[in-house]
Amino acid sequence: MPDELDVLERHPKTSKPGEPMRRHNQSCFGCGEDSPRGLHLTVFAGEGFTVDAQMPVEQWMEGGPGVIHGGILSSAFDDVMGMLPRLIGPAAVTVHLQVDFLKPIPVGRTLHIHASIMGKQRRKIYAEAVAHLGDPERPVAQAHAVFVTIDAREHFAEHIDNSAKAQEYRERMDRP
């Protein structure tokens, strides 16, 4: 992470601490309510520049016998940390994600994820997250990510027709 960072300011329209964050989109694999095979995460705004989420580790998430698949865990980290830019305002996408798997995470448990913004420099937002099974002093995984702010209309414009919600997005993009 760079030495010289921008001053962070919480966006006045973001969720207040304890409130759920607005979903990325209804079809999002991580947080979307309409994603048939998704994680259906609800992410809550925390104090300062933090967010929190809980995720039941269900049988369909199994990788090795009786434990979560690493890709599912990585997706959960990506989605939870992906809510952090909303605390400061800009739309952003993941450009780097690193996950450290510290201990096996058993199916049938609830995973708790706490994420925070470490800093911002120009368009880059640096984030970290820790996961535990109910005891924050005993982490089972941790992650670091870099997000880059984007103009969402421009960034997703040529991909809208691939979405299950293409018509809805086209209408939204046509609004001023």
C-alpha positions in Angstrom: 0.0 0.0 0.0 1.3 3.5 -0.8 2.6 5.8 1.9 0.7 8.8 0.8 -3.1 8.2 1.0 -6.1 10.4 0.3 -8.3 11.6 3.2 -11.3 9.3 3.5 -14.8 10.8 4.0 -17.9 8.8 4.5 -20.4 9.5 1.8 -23.5 11.3 3.2 -25.9 9.0 1.4 -24.3 5.7 2.4 -26.0 3.3 4.9 -25.6 4.3 8.6 -23.8 1.9 11.0 -26.0 -1.2 11.6 -28.0 -0.7 8.4 -27.9 -3.1 5.4 -25.9 -1.9 2.5 -27.6 -1.5 -0.9 -27.0 -4.7 -3.1 -24.6 -4.5 -6.0 -27.5 -5.7 -8.2 -30.3 -8.1 -7.8 -28.5 -10.8 -10.0 -25.2 -10.5 -8.2 -23.8 -13.9 -7.2 -22.7 -12.6 -3.8 -25.5 -10.4 -2.6 -28.3 -10.5 -5.2 -31.7 -11.8 -4.0 -32.5 -12.9 -7.6 -29.4 -15.0 -8.1 -30.6 -18.6 -8.1 -27.3 -20.1 -7.0 -25.9 -17.1 -5.1 -24.6 -16.5 -1.6 -27.5 -14.1 -0.8 -25.2 -12.1 1.5 -26.6 -9.1 3.5 -23.8 -6.7 4.3 -24.2 -4.2 7.1 -22.4 -0.9 7.3 -20.2 -0.6 10.4 -18.6 2.3 12.1 -16.1 4.4 10.1 -15.1 2.6 7.0 -16.1 -1.0 7.9 -18.7 -3.5 6.9 -19.9 -6.8 8.4 -21.6 -9.9 7.1 -22.5 -13.4 8.2 -22.9 -16.4 5.9 -24.1 -19.9 6.8 -21.7 -22.4 5.3 -24.2 -24.8 3.6 -23.7 -28.3 2.2 -23.7 -27.1 -1.4 -20.6 -24.9 -0.6 -18.5 -28.0 0.2 -15.1 -28.3 -1.4 -13.0 -30.8 0.5 -15.0 -33.3 2.6 -17.1 -31.3 5.1 -15.4 -27.9 4.5 -16.1 -24.8 2.4 -14.8 -24.6 -1.1 -12.0 -22.0 -1.4 -13.7 -20.4 -4.4 -16.9 -19.8 -2.4 -14.9 -18.3 0.4 -13.1 -16.1 -2.1 -16.4 -15.0 -3.6 -17.7 -14.1 -0.1 -14.7 -12.0 0.7 -14.8 -10.3 -2.7 -18.5 -9.4 -2.3 -18.2 -8.2 1.3 -15.1 -6.1 0.6 -16.8 -4.9 -2.6 -19.3 -3.0 -0.5 -16.6 -0.9 1.1 -16.3 1.6 -1.8 -20.0 2.5 -1.3 -19.0 3.9 2.1 -17.0 6.6 0.4 -19.1 7.0 -2.7 -17.5 5.8 -5.9 -18.5 2.7 -7.9 -15.5 0.3 -8.0 -14.4 -3.1 -9.3 -12.0 -5.6 -7.9 -8.5 -5.6 -9.6 -6.7 -7.7 -7.0 -7.9 -10.2 -4.4 -5.6 -12.3 -2.2 -7.1 -14.8 0.3 -5.2 -16.6 3.1 -6.8 -19.8 4.2 -5.8 -20.2 7.8 -8.0 -23.1 9.1 -10.7 -25.4 7.6 -14.1 -23.9 7.7 -16.7 -26.6 8.4 -20.0 -27.0 6.6 -22.9 -26.3 9.0 -21.2 -23.3 10.7 -21.8 -19.6 10.3 -18.9 -17.5 8.9 -18.5 -13.9 10.2 -16.7 -11.5 7.9 -15.5 -8.1 9.0 -14.0 -5.8 6.3 -12.4 -2.4 6.3 -10.9 0.2 4.0 -7.2 0.5 4.7 -6.7 3.5 2.5 -7.3 5.2 -0.8 -5.0 6.8 -3.4 -6.6 8.4 -6.4 -8.7 5.7 -8.0 -7.4 2.8 -5.9 -9.1 1.6 -2.7 -7.2 -0.8 -0.5 -9.2 -3.2 1.7 -8.8 -6.0 4.2 -11.1 -8.6 5.7 -11.0 -11.2 8.4 -13.3 -14.2 8.8 -14.1 -16.2 12.0 -16.6 -18.7 13.2 -17.9 -16.6 16.2 -14.7 -15.7 18.0 -12.9 -12.7 16.4 -9.7 -13.7 18.2 -9.6 -17.0 16.2 -9.6 -16.1 12.5 -10.1 -18.8 10.0 -9.3 -16.7 6.9 -8.2 -13.3 5.8 -8.1 -11.3 2.6 -6.7 -8.2 1.0 -8.0 -6.5 -2.1 -7.6 -3.5 -4.3 -10.6 -1.9 -6.0 -10.4 0.7 -8.7 -13.2 3.3 -9.1 -15.0 3.4 -12.4 -17.8 5.1 -14.3 -20.3 2.3 -14.0 -22.3 3.2 -17.0 -19.2 3.3 -19.2 -17.6 0.2 -17.6 -20.6 -2.1 -18.0 -22.2 -0.6 -21.2 -21.1 -3.3 -23.6 -22.0 -6.1 -21.3 -25.6 -5.2 -20.3 -27.2 -7.4 -22.9 -25.5 -10.5 -21.2 -27.4 -9.8 -18.0 -30.6 -11.6 -16.9 -31.8 -8.0 -16.0 -30.7 -6.4 -19.3 -33.9 -4.4 -19.9 -33.9 -3.1 -16.3 -30.2 -2.0 -16.7 -30.8 -0.4 -20.1 -33.7 1.7 -18.6 -31.5 2.7 -15.7 -28.6 3.7 -18.0 -31.0 5.9 -20.1 -31.9 8.0 -17.0 -29.9 11.2 -16.6 
